[in-house]
Structure formats: structure tokens, C-alpha cells
Amino acid sequence: MATASLMAGLAFGNAGVGAVHALAYPLGGRFHLSHGVSNAVMFSHVMRWNSTSCPDKFIDIAIAMGADHSISESEAGDYVVAKIEALCVSVSIPKQLR
């Protein structure tokens, strides 16, 4: 576990997970959610926000997630967010803070 925690910390330094974690920490503290659940609840919302800032990166992500190579920048963000939301539903992550 210590090695896995170290590896995750090193990856986070390169991945830019700031917004998801910044929003998730107060949820965990205030509502006693697990760290994984609170991050998962915020993930699609942050991805949707970020997709407008760097749509070209979302094309690569969408293709990696199975989208057709001809996907447009305007479709890529929606595709990625929809896939993330579907995954969260499949593992019973709440969609809303309510």
C-alpha cells in the first residue's frame, strides 16, 4: 500500500488533478464520504469544465476511450464525460451532491 500510495502521488504531480481533489476534500470531511467516492462525484463535472479549455486533448482521450478517429472537438468533451458518467453509474457512484 505504501508503494502504491507513493506511485499515485508521483502520478498526481504530473497529471494535474488539482480541481477534482480540491473539490473532493471538503466533501469527504463534511459528509464523511470516502476519498474515492468524493473524487468520483466531482470528476465528470471537472472534466466537463476542462473540456472547453483544451478540446484538442479531449479528442485524444475520447479516441483512447473508443470514439471514432473522426470525432470533432465539440463532440469529444461530451463523449468523454458521458463515458465517465456511465462508469460511475455502473459502480453506484452518486450523480449529484444531494
N, CA and C atoms as an extended XYZ file, in Angstrom:
294
Properties=species:S:1:pos:R:3:atomname:S:1:resname:S:1:resid:I:1 pbc="F F F"
N         0.824       -1.190        0.000 N   MET     1
C         0.000        0.000        0.000 CA  MET     1
C         0.867        1.252        0.000 C   MET     1
N         1.948        1.226        0.730 N   ALA     2
C         2.820        2.397        0.770 CA  ALA     2
C         3.417        2.667       -0.603 C   ALA     2
N         3.815        1.610       -1.298 N   THR     3
C         4.367        1.783       -2.645 CA  THR     3
C         3.306        2.313       -3.595 C   THR     3
N         2.107        1.769       -3.510 N   ALA     4
C         1.010        2.241       -4.366 CA  ALA     4
C         0.678        3.696       -4.074 C   ALA     4
N         0.677        4.068       -2.816 N   SER     5
C         0.408        5.453       -2.439 CA  SER     5
C         1.480        6.388       -2.990 C   SER     5
N         2.735        5.969       -2.896 N   LEU     6
C         3.836        6.764       -3.437 CA  LEU     6
C         3.684        6.928       -4.947 C   LEU     6
N         3.390        5.834       -5.631 N   MET     7
C         3.249        5.887       -7.093 CA  MET     7
C         2.089        6.802       -7.489 C   MET     7
N         0.997        6.724       -6.753 N   ALA     8
C        -0.145        7.599       -7.046 CA  ALA     8
C         0.237        9.060       -6.847 C   ALA     8
N         0.946        9.339       -5.773 N   GLY     9
C         1.379       10.708       -5.507 CA  GLY     9
C         2.294       11.239       -6.601 C   GLY     9
N         3.192       10.404       -7.086 N   LEU    10
C         4.075       10.810       -8.181 CA  LEU    10
C         3.282       11.065       -9.454 C   LEU    10
N         2.300       10.218       -9.730 N   ALA    11
C         1.473       10.397      -10.924 CA  ALA    11
C         0.647       11.673      -10.817 C   ALA    11
N         0.111       11.957       -9.636 N   PHE    12
C        -0.713       13.153       -9.456 CA  PHE    12
C         0.080       14.419       -9.749 C   PHE    12
N         1.357       14.400       -9.419 N   GLY    13
C         2.193       15.563       -9.672 CA  GLY    13
C         2.298       15.899      -11.149 C   GLY    13
N         2.121       14.903      -12.000 N   ASN    14
C         2.213       15.102      -13.446 CA  ASN    14
C         0.853       15.176      -14.127 C   ASN    14
N        -0.198       14.821      -13.435 N   ALA    15
C        -1.500       14.677      -14.087 CA  ALA    15
C        -2.411       15.890      -13.931 C   ALA    15
N        -2.121       16.788      -13.041 N   GLY    16
C        -2.984       17.950      -12.873 CA  GLY    16
C        -4.348       17.612      -12.308 C   GLY    16
N        -4.386       16.934      -11.186 N   VAL    17
C        -5.656       16.525      -10.577 CA  VAL    17
C        -6.164       17.558       -9.577 C   VAL    17
N        -5.629       18.749       -9.620 N   GLY    18
C        -5.910       19.755       -8.610 CA  GLY    18
C        -7.364       20.064       -8.375 C   GLY    18
N        -8.135       20.339       -9.405 N   ALA    19
C        -9.523       20.759       -9.222 CA  ALA    19
C       -10.378       19.644       -8.629 C   ALA    19
N       -10.209       18.437       -9.116 N   VAL    20
C       -11.005       17.318       -8.593 CA  VAL    20
C       -10.728       17.140       -7.105 C   VAL    20
N        -9.465       17.096       -6.738 N   HIS    21
C        -9.110       16.901       -5.340 CA  HIS    21
C        -9.506       18.102       -4.478 C   HIS    21
N        -9.326       19.296       -4.995 N   ALA    22
C        -9.684       20.485       -4.214 CA  ALA    22
C       -11.166       20.504       -3.893 C   ALA    22
N       -11.991       20.036       -4.800 N   LEU    23
C       -13.433       19.981       -4.565 CA  LEU    23
C       -13.831       18.758       -3.744 C   LEU    23
N       -13.074       17.681       -3.867 N   ALA    24
C       -13.432       16.436       -3.183 CA  ALA    24
C       -13.069       16.437       -1.704 C   ALA    24
N       -11.967       17.052       -1.339 N   TYR    25
C       -11.552       17.029        0.072 CA  TYR    25
C       -12.619       17.565        1.023 C   TYR    25
N       -13.225       18.730        0.749 N   PRO    26
C       -14.257       19.209        1.673 CA  PRO    26
C       -15.482       18.292        1.731 C   PRO    26
N       -15.805       17.642        0.620 N   LEU    27
C       -16.944       16.712        0.626 CA  LEU    27
C       -16.688       15.556        1.572 C   LEU    27
N       -15.487       15.018        1.488 N   GLY    28
C       -15.146       13.902        2.369 CA  GLY    28
C       -15.182       14.299        3.827 C   GLY    28
N       -14.659       15.470        4.138 N   GLY    29
C       -14.634       15.926        5.525 CA  GLY    29
C       -16.004       16.282        6.058 C   GLY    29
N       -16.782       16.959        5.256 N   ARG    30
C       -18.097       17.436        5.710 CA  ARG    30
C       -19.150       16.334        5.745 C   ARG    30
N       -19.143       15.480        4.718 N   PHE    31
C       -20.206       14.477        4.596 CA  PHE    31
C       -19.717       13.054        4.821 C   PHE    31
N       -18.465       12.916        5.254 N   HIS    32
C       -17.894       11.609        5.582 CA  HIS    32
C       -17.956       10.631        4.406 C   HIS    32
N       -17.712       11.151        3.202 N   LEU    33
C       -17.610       10.297        2.024 CA  LEU    33
C       -16.188        9.760        1.935 C   LEU    33
N       -16.061        8.579        1.368 N   SER    34
C       -14.702        8.070        1.142 CA  SER    34
C       -14.014        8.952        0.103 C   SER    34
N       -12.699        8.960        0.139 N   HIS    35
C       -11.928        9.781       -0.780 CA  HIS    35
C       -12.226        9.399       -2.235 C   HIS    35
N       -12.332        8.112       -2.501 N   GLY    36
C       -12.626        7.649       -3.861 CA  GLY    36
C       -13.982        8.112       -4.349 C   GLY    36
N       -14.995        8.003       -3.513 N   VAL    37
C       -16.348        8.420       -3.902 CA  VAL    37
C       -16.408        9.925       -4.112 C   VAL    37
N       -15.830       10.685       -3.212 N   SER    38
C       -15.898       12.139       -3.357 CA  SER    38
C       -15.168       12.604       -4.617 C   SER    38
N       -14.055       11.970       -4.955 N   ASN    39
C       -13.366       12.295       -6.205 CA  ASN    39
C       -14.188       11.888       -7.419 C   ASN    39
N       -14.799       10.722       -7.359 N   ALA    40
C       -15.603       10.247       -8.490 CA  ALA    40
C       -16.819       11.133       -8.725 C   ALA    40
N       -17.432       11.626       -7.650 N   VAL    41
C       -18.592       12.519       -7.791 CA  VAL    41
C       -18.185       13.789       -8.527 C   VAL    41
N       -17.013       14.301       -8.253 N   MET    42
C       -16.572       15.564       -8.852 CA  MET    42
C       -15.931       15.404      -10.224 C   MET    42
N       -15.477       14.212      -10.554 N   PHE    43
C       -14.658       14.001      -11.748 CA  PHE    43
C       -15.332       14.436      -13.042 C   PHE    43
N       -16.546       13.990      -13.295 N   SER    44
C       -17.182       14.338      -14.574 CA  SER    44
C       -17.477       15.832      -14.662 C   SER    44
N       -17.787       16.447      -13.541 N   HIS    45
C       -18.061       17.895      -13.546 CA  HIS    45
C       -16.803       18.680      -13.907 C   HIS    45
N       -15.683       18.284      -13.327 N   VAL    46
C       -14.420       18.957      -13.634 CA  VAL    46
C       -14.007       18.667      -15.080 C   VAL    46
N       -14.203       17.445      -15.532 N   MET    47
C       -13.879       17.121      -16.923 CA  MET    47
C       -14.717       17.960      -17.889 C   MET    47
N       -15.987       18.118      -17.599 N   ARG    48
C       -16.850       18.941      -18.460 CA  ARG    48
C       -16.315       20.374      -18.514 C   ARG    48
N       -15.951       20.923      -17.370 N   TRP    49
C       -15.408       22.282      -17.300 CA  TRP    49
C       -14.103       22.371      -18.101 C   TRP    49
N       -13.223       21.408      -17.918 N   ASN    50
C       -11.926       21.422      -18.594 CA  ASN    50
C       -12.042       21.202      -20.095 C   ASN    50
N       -13.066       20.514      -20.529 N   SER    51
C       -13.180       20.206      -21.959 CA  SER    51
C       -13.307       21.463      -22.812 C   SER    51
N       -13.795       22.541      -22.240 N   THR    52
C       -13.912       23.780      -23.007 CA  THR    52
C       -12.580       24.506      -23.117 C   THR    52
N       -11.649       24.199      -22.219 N   SER    53
C       -10.347       24.867      -22.217 CA  SER    53
C        -9.310       24.190      -23.104 C   SER    53
N        -9.428       22.889      -23.246 N   CYS    54
C        -8.434       22.153      -24.042 CA  CYS    54
C        -9.107       21.043      -24.848 C   CYS    54
N        -9.988       21.421      -25.781 N   PRO    55
C       -10.747       20.415      -26.527 CA  PRO    55
C        -9.868       19.467      -27.340 C   PRO    55
N        -8.697       19.909      -27.771 N   ASP    56
C        -7.806       19.041      -28.542 CA  ASP    56
C        -7.340       17.843      -27.714 C   ASP    56
N        -7.110       18.030      -26.426 N   LYS    57
C        -6.706       16.925      -25.559 CA  LYS    57
C        -7.845       15.932      -25.374 C   LYS    57
N        -9.060       16.433      -25.407 N   PHE    58
C       -10.212       15.552      -25.231 CA  PHE    58
C       -10.446       14.672      -26.452 C   PHE    58
N        -9.983       15.096      -27.599 N   ILE    59
C       -10.052       14.220      -28.773 CA  ILE    59
C        -9.203       12.982      -28.515 C   ILE    59
N        -7.988       13.172      -28.034 N   ASP    60
C        -7.110       12.031      -27.731 CA  ASP    60
C        -7.727       11.125      -26.665 C   ASP    60
N        -8.303       11.728      -25.642 N   ILE    61
C        -8.930       10.940      -24.579 CA  ILE    61
C       -10.114       10.163      -25.129 C   ILE    61
N       -10.950       10.827      -25.926 N   ALA    62
C       -12.131       10.168      -26.493 CA  ALA    62
C       -11.731        8.988      -27.368 C   ALA    62
N       -10.720        9.176      -28.201 N   ILE    63
C       -10.260        8.078      -29.059 CA  ILE    63
C        -9.728        6.931      -28.217 C   ILE    63
N        -8.992        7.244      -27.165 N   ALA    64
C        -8.493        6.195      -26.263 CA  ALA    64
C        -9.632        5.450      -25.580 C   ALA    64
N       -10.784        6.130      -25.433 N   MET    65
C       -11.947        5.514      -24.787 CA  MET    65
C       -12.873        4.835      -25.789 C   MET    65
N       -12.468        4.805      -27.068 N   GLY    66
C       -13.236        4.056      -28.057 CA  GLY    66
C       -13.983        4.876      -29.092 C   GLY    66
N       -13.837        6.191      -29.071 N   ALA    67
C       -14.521        7.026      -30.065 CA  ALA    67
C       -13.876        6.855      -31.434 C   ALA    67
N       -14.634        7.150      -32.464 N   ASP    68
C       -14.123        7.131      -33.828 CA  ASP    68
C       -13.056        8.208      -33.993 C   ASP    68
N       -12.079        7.942      -34.811 N   HIS    69
C       -10.970        8.892      -35.014 CA  HIS    69
C       -11.413       10.206      -35.655 C   HIS    69
N       -12.609       10.233      -36.198 N   SER    70
C       -13.101       11.457      -36.836 CA  SER    70
C       -13.914       12.334      -35.875 C   SER    70
N       -13.908       12.022      -34.591 N   ILE    71
C       -14.693       12.799      -33.630 CA  ILE    71
C       -14.219       14.256      -33.626 C   ILE    71
N       -15.166       15.169      -33.538 N   SER    72
C       -14.824       16.594      -33.550 CA  SER    72
C       -14.491       17.074      -32.138 C   SER    72
N       -13.857       18.249      -32.067 N   GLU    73
C       -13.541       18.832      -30.762 CA  GLU    73
C       -14.805       19.075      -29.964 C   GLU    73
N       -15.872       19.523      -30.621 N   SER    74
C       -17.106       19.818      -29.893 CA  SER    74
C       -17.784       18.558      -29.370 C   SER    74
N       -17.553       17.426      -30.007 N   GLU    75
C       -18.156       16.164      -29.557 CA  GLU    75
C       -17.296       15.427      -28.531 C   GLU    75
N       -16.005       15.656      -28.579 N   ALA    76
C       -15.080       14.869      -27.761 CA  ALA    76
C       -15.327       15.041      -26.266 C   ALA    76
N       -15.507       16.275      -25.810 N   GLY    77
C       -15.747       16.504      -24.386 CA  GLY    77
C       -17.006       15.811      -23.905 C   GLY    77
N       -18.071       15.921      -24.688 N   ASP    78
C       -19.330       15.264      -24.321 CA  ASP    78
C       -19.176       13.750      -24.292 C   ASP    78
N       -18.439       13.210      -25.241 N   TYR    79
C       -18.216       11.770      -25.303 CA  TYR    79
C       -17.486       11.277      -24.052 C   TYR    79
N       -16.413       11.964      -23.711 N   VAL    80
C       -15.604       11.565      -22.548 CA  VAL    80
C       -16.425       11.661      -21.261 C   VAL    80
N       -17.126       12.764      -21.086 N   VAL    81
C       -17.931       12.949      -19.873 CA  VAL    81
C       -19.026       11.880      -19.801 C   VAL    81
N       -19.660       11.579      -20.924 N   ALA    82
C       -20.709       10.547      -20.931 CA  ALA    82
C       -20.141        9.183      -20.538 C   ALA    82
N       -18.960        8.856      -21.017 N   LYS    83
C       -18.329        7.582      -20.655 CA  LYS    83
C       -17.994        7.535      -19.165 C   LYS    83
N       -17.488        8.635      -18.636 N   ILE    84
C       -17.159        8.694      -17.212 CA  ILE    84
C       -18.428        8.565      -16.371 C   ILE    84
N       -19.476        9.281      -16.768 N   GLU    85
C       -20.737        9.197      -16.031 CA  GLU    85
C       -21.323        7.795      -16.096 C   GLU    85
N       -21.224        7.125      -17.238 N   ALA    86
C       -21.725        5.753      -17.353 CA  ALA    86
C       -20.943        4.812      -16.443 C   ALA    86
N       -19.643        4.995      -16.384 N   LEU    87
C       -18.828        4.172      -15.484 CA  LEU    87
C       -19.242        4.394      -14.034 C   LEU    87
N       -19.435        5.650      -13.660 N   CYS    88
C       -19.844        5.954      -12.281 CA  CYS    88
C       -21.198        5.328      -11.951 C   CYS    88
N       -22.135        5.385      -12.889 N   VAL    89
C       -23.442        4.759      -12.664 CA  VAL    89
C       -23.277        3.253      -12.481 C   VAL    89
N       -22.411        2.642      -13.293 N   SER    90
C       -22.248        1.192      -13.222 CA  SER    90
C       -21.664        0.710      -11.903 C   SER    90
N       -20.975        1.604      -11.186 N   VAL    91
C       -20.411        1.217       -9.884 CA  VAL    91
C       -21.090        1.966       -8.733 C   VAL    91
N       -22.291        2.487       -8.988 N   SER    92
C       -23.160        3.109       -7.983 CA  SER    92
C       -22.561        4.356       -7.331 C   SER    92
N       -21.868        5.179       -8.122 N   ILE    93
C       -21.407        6.472       -7.621 CA  ILE    93
C       -22.548        7.456       -7.790 C   ILE    93
N       -22.877        8.236       -6.774 N   PRO    94
C       -23.963        9.209       -6.910 CA  PRO    94
C       -23.651       10.236       -7.998 C   PRO    94
N       -24.694       10.692       -8.710 N   LYS    95
C       -24.508       11.685       -9.766 CA  LYS    95
C       -24.490       13.106       -9.221 C   LYS    95
N       -25.118       13.309       -8.101 N   GLN    96
C       -25.273       14.653       -7.559 CA  GLN    96
C       -24.813       14.683       -6.112 C   GLN    96
N       -24.609       15.883       -5.636 N   LEU    97
C       -24.231       16.029       -4.233 CA  LEU    97
C       -25.411       15.784       -3.303 C   LEU    97
N       -26.608       15.957       -3.802 N   ARG    98
C       -27.779       15.693       -2.975 CA  ARG    98
C       -27.775       14.267       -2.511 C   ARG    98
